[in-house]
Amino acid sequence: MGGGDTLKDVVAEEEASSLYPDFSRSSSFCFSDCSGVSEETLSAYLRKREKTYQEILQSHDFSRERLGKNNRKLKIARRQILSYTPGSFADVNLSDYHVPKTTSILIVGPKGAGKSGLVNKITRVIQDDEFAPARAQESYGMPSNGGTFFVQEYMFPRGGSASFCLCDTRGLSQISSSDNTDMIEQWITKGVHHGEPVIWTSDDSDLKDRLIRDGCTGCEIRKVNSIIFVVNAVEMMESESSYAHIISSAFNCPLLSFKDDKPAVVITHGDILSREERARVQVLVGELLGIPPDKQIFDIPDSRDAATALAVCNLLRHCLEHADKNLRFFPKRNFTISKVEGGGKNKTRMTMFSIALTLFLALVIFWFNHGQGGQNVAHEARHELNVFQSPRLYNLTHEVQPKPTISVQNSESESEAVPNGEPSIDWRTARRTARRLWFDEGKVAKAEAEPTFDWRTTRRLWYVE
């Protein structure tokens, strides 16, 4: 052990070689900045990596054994995804937030990573049909032969009101990282829509013209609510640090993060690798991107077992929960700002309540005075009707009545017989007649202004006399 090697260095190298026997070249870039790390820190780091690696292996074995006997957990997970509506996973009052009609999940990743294949895999799992036809066009052969050039939207569930959609995109440019950053910025800030062409500056003129000509611009623009970052496990193992640099530079773009939440990562093509190699890639990608390998990285190979289907459901649950967690808050409903500014909203409400109370009291007083005045008028009209005398209307018969004679003695006798202040009136007949003829106040006023005569009764009385 010459050249300053110590026992701890040898132990660290042995642990690293035992964990990554065939992975030294691909993982060398992860330790390029570890020259100033102490031996104790490096040893602890390697032990933590070994623990994570073993936990991932155990989780793969445990899920296969458990789901092989009973797939009840898979049915529950699928039912939760199918019953999802935007905002249902949020623990806030949805009336204070902008809840989209459809939650949009953007799928990004390098070319040939398996983004379109992931869409088809999700479709088969959600529909619970392993033989469902493919919705997204997948490429085969060399990556340069084709691929996705337009943004494609896929609604879930199909045949009804979709609760979320997957937006498949073109693979990231391997020539210019600025193209990737500019396109990601456009997607996040301006939104995405179905049929949108994805054009890189490195594309030739013929390809650009075709994409512009075939692009669609009339579809609805959707705001991105969550992101899935796809990585090819085989490329990660076999390629040099250039592939890792493309992944790291695109993933660490600040626009891909929603507040503190980074995108979920999917590792594809794991069915080509062994179980140990898939676990190594999962740990390596977690170290490269700075996210927990066992919680935020999902290993979804191209297989049709229950463990893969459960991983797909867990991926969707993770994306939908984080999309509902980062809903946009309504600025106009920010009660905290109003409180800091002196309770402006509460003051406005109190002012409106005072005005309404004042108007109500004014209406009550006006109604009370108006009602009392109307009652007084009706009472006076009734009083006038009671003392109104209509001579010769009480006797409508043809009997001859004696002519009244003016006599002082009769007046005196009548005054003696009747007490002072009590006129001799047949009140029953007067009330009956007044109720029949003069009940309406309008008739009283009209009668006082324009007296009417019953000419038939007048003629009868004239003949009698």
C-alpha angles and dihedrals in degrees: 000000000000132000095057096303115157134197091257091055091053092048092049092049092048092050092049093047092048091051096042108024094158100023105073096110096049094044098045093091090061090066099041091107098041097093092108096046116114122239093247092052093048092048092050090047092053092048090052090050091051091051092050091048092053092046091054091051092049092048091053092050094043095050092050094049095045098043091044090067101035128012095188090116090055092051091051092048092049091048091053091054094047092049093050121122124180108279097014092115094050121104095208139086102277093204088072094053138063104250114192122225090233127021109231120213115192118210115207135167144121122304113282094017092125103255095145091043089054090055091054091047092052090048093055093047096048093045090044089228118122091188098050113133118259116265098191124057110244125202124230131199124010114012091232093064097075145312139157116325100168133053108259123197122209117189124215128235099025126223098032145037104333116225097192138006136206117225111206114202141187119276118269117266114261092197106052124029090191089065089056093049093048093048093047089050091052093050095048099042102035101026133233133270136191114272096018110153118233109214127184124201089236092061117108120248095255092055092047092051092049093049092049092047096048097039121114121223104170099077126103116277112231129199114235111245102173140007135218116200113204124205129185109231094203093051089048091057101039103036126077127243093292092080091047090050092054091050095045096047094048096042094049092054104126092225092064091063122081103213101302096342117102122200123276113254125220122198112207136187090040091137088076092058131064123258093258093047092052090052091050092051090049092053092044094051090049091054092046096050098033098240131120109270096210097048110031103027117076122199106213111169125184094267134115103225128124093250091060091047090052090050089054091052091048090050093053092045090052093050095045093047092052091045091055090044092059100046115151114259120227109245092205090058095051100126091176091065091048091051093050091049091057104277097291094170094049091049091051092050092051091050092051091048092051092051092049092049092050092051091049093052091048091053092049092051092047092049092048094051094043092048093050091049091052091050091051092051091050091048093051091048091052090048092052090049091054095054096039111111124202109193119216092011094096092063113049097161127106094244115126111250121202117253113255112247125205108236130162092210094054090050091050093046092049090049090052094047095048119054118242116270094019112098116207100247129151095235096189093055092042093052093047092049094044091049091051100043108022107028094114114074090213091060090051092054091046092049092051092049098042113016114210127210132212099226093189092057091043092055091048092051091046092054092046092053 
